Amino acid sequence: MAKQDNENTEEMTVTLTLDDGTDLECVVLTIFEAGGRDYIALLPLDGREAEDGEVYLYRYLEDAEGNPDIENIESDEEYEIVADAFDELLDEEEYDELVDADELEE
């Protein structure tokens, strides 16, 4: 698994417009596959949501020209599949970081 050099790349951000009309800037954590679809995980940069460490999960799509778009996850069943896949992804990344750290110590 290739790792990006965060010092040389800017974080990709997305601005969400919430139901109440306010805008919320989020950093893109990852785009991942679950149940045959692509999804995106977003972490708010400001406000109460950022303090809570709340991650937003959405369907991720690209149109014919490759422009990104997101859609709400409509059902509880779909959300559970996506949330479980995201949790597994986090667990794998933590494991990879632990293994990398062990290899550096040797």
C-alpha positions as CSV (number, residue, x, y, z in Angstrom):
1,M,0.0,0.0,0.0
2,A,1.5,3.3,-1.1
3,K,1.7,6.1,1.4
4,Q,1.5,9.8,0.4
5,D,4.0,12.3,1.6
6,N,1.7,14.7,3.4
7,E,4.3,17.4,3.5
8,N,4.3,17.7,-0.3
9,T,0.5,17.3,-0.9
10,E,-2.3,19.5,0.3
11,E,-5.3,18.0,2.0
12,M,-8.3,17.8,-0.3
13,T,-11.3,19.5,1.2
14,V,-15.0,19.6,0.4
15,T,-17.6,22.2,1.5
16,L,-20.9,20.6,2.6
17,T,-24.1,22.6,2.7
18,L,-26.1,21.3,5.6
19,D,-29.9,21.1,5.9
20,D,-30.0,24.4,7.8
21,G,-28.2,26.2,4.9
22,T,-24.8,26.6,6.7
23,D,-21.6,25.5,5.0
24,L,-19.2,23.1,6.7
25,E,-15.7,22.6,5.4
26,C,-14.4,19.0,5.6
27,V,-11.2,17.3,4.8
28,V,-11.4,14.1,2.7
29,L,-10.1,11.2,4.8
30,T,-10.5,8.6,2.2
31,I,-12.5,7.2,-0.7
32,F,-13.2,3.5,-0.3
33,E,-15.4,0.7,-1.7
34,A,-18.1,-1.1,0.2
35,G,-20.9,-3.4,-1.1
36,G,-19.9,-2.7,-4.8
37,R,-20.1,1.1,-4.5
38,D,-17.7,3.9,-3.8
39,Y,-18.0,6.0,-0.6
40,I,-16.2,9.0,0.8
41,A,-15.3,9.7,4.5
42,L,-15.2,13.4,5.4
43,L,-14.0,15.0,8.7
44,P,-15.2,18.5,9.6
45,L,-12.5,21.1,10.1
46,D,-14.5,23.5,12.3
47,G,-17.3,23.7,14.9
48,R,-18.9,21.2,17.2
49,E,-18.6,18.4,14.6
50,A,-14.8,18.8,14.4
51,E,-14.5,18.8,18.2
52,D,-16.6,15.6,18.4
53,G,-14.4,13.9,15.8
54,E,-17.6,13.1,13.9
55,V,-16.9,11.5,10.4
56,Y,-19.5,11.9,7.6
57,L,-20.0,9.1,5.2
58,Y,-21.5,9.6,1.7
59,R,-21.8,7.8,-1.6
60,Y,-19.1,8.9,-3.9
61,L,-19.7,9.2,-7.7
62,E,-18.1,10.7,-10.7
63,D,-19.9,12.0,-13.8
64,A,-18.9,11.3,-17.4
65,E,-16.3,14.1,-17.3
66,G,-14.8,12.7,-14.0
67,N,-16.3,15.5,-11.8
68,P,-16.8,14.2,-8.2
69,D,-20.2,14.2,-6.6
70,I,-21.6,12.9,-3.3
71,E,-25.1,11.5,-2.4
72,N,-26.7,10.8,1.0
73,I,-26.8,7.1,2.1
74,E,-30.5,6.4,2.1
75,S,-31.0,3.3,4.2
76,D,-29.9,2.2,7.7
77,E,-28.8,-1.2,6.1
78,E,-26.5,0.6,3.6
79,Y,-25.1,2.8,6.3
80,E,-24.2,-0.2,8.5
81,I,-22.3,-1.8,5.6
82,V,-20.4,1.4,4.9
83,A,-19.7,2.2,8.5
84,D,-18.4,-1.4,9.1
85,A,-16.2,-1.1,6.0
86,F,-14.8,2.2,7.2
87,D,-14.1,0.8,10.6
88,E,-12.2,-2.1,9.1
89,L,-10.2,0.3,6.9
90,L,-9.2,2.2,10.1
91,D,-8.2,-1.0,11.8
92,E,-6.0,-2.0,8.9
93,E,-4.3,1.4,8.8
94,E,-3.6,1.3,12.5
95,Y,-2.2,-2.2,12.0
96,D,0.0,-1.1,9.1
97,E,1.3,1.9,11.2
98,L,2.2,-0.5,14.0
99,V,4.0,-2.9,11.7
100,D,5.8,0.0,10.0
101,A,6.9,1.4,13.4
102,D,8.2,-2.1,14.4
103,E,10.1,-2.4,11.2
104,L,11.8,1.0,11.8
105,E,12.8,0.0,15.3
106,E,14.7,-3.1,14.1
